[in-house]
Amino acid sequence: MDKTQTQISFRVTNEFKERLEVQARKERRSVASMVRIVMEDYLAEKEKETK
């Protein structure tokens, strides 16, 4: 990851946040880390589809 990072924010339902927190705890990650990994995986898959 680049040395320069930026922050984004978005709203989710309470239920969705709880689901993220549960999974993050299972993987011993922060919620932010969990979201970043999921988004990176999603984008990588979509980029493969367009090639």
ABEGO torsion letter per residue (X at the ends): XBABBBBBBBBBBAAAAAAAAAAAAAAGBBAAAAAAAAAAAAAAAAAAAAX
